[in-house]
Amino acid sequence: MMEMDFITILIAVVAIAVAWKILKGIVKTAALVLILAVAAYFVFGGFA
């Protein structure tokens, strides 16, 4: 289970980096919040 958490966090970090470079303004903010919310859901309360 621990390796899945690590992979989820790694994917979230990559997605944040991509969103940071590509998106602008409120769309960037919304994308970053969504990425972090999804990652938190999977790491802390996912399909357990």
N, C-alpha and C positions, 0 to 999 in steps of 0.2 A: 504494500500500500504506500509505503514511503517513497518508492521510486516514481509512482504515479504523481504524487504531490510535486516532486522535483521536476518532472516532465511538464506538468501543468504550469508551474511557475516559469520555467524556461520558455515555454510557448507564449505565455503572457508577456514576458519581457521582450521577446522578439516582435510580437504584435504591437506593443507600445512603441518600440523603436520605429517600426514601419509607419504606424499612424502618425507619429511625431514628425517624420520627414515628409509625408505625402499630404496630410490633411491640414486645413487651416481653419481658424476661428472657432465658432461654436460647434462645428462638426467634429473638429479635433477633440474638443473637450468632451463631447458626448461619446465619442468612440473610446477615449481613454477611460472614462467612467464605466462604460459597458464592459470593456476588456477586464478591468479590475474586478467588477462585480461578478462576472462569469468565473474568473479564476478563483475568487474567494469562495464562491458557491461550490466549486469542484473540490477545493482543498479542505474546506471546513465543514461542509454539509452536503456534499455531493451524493451520489447514488449509493449510499451506504445502507 
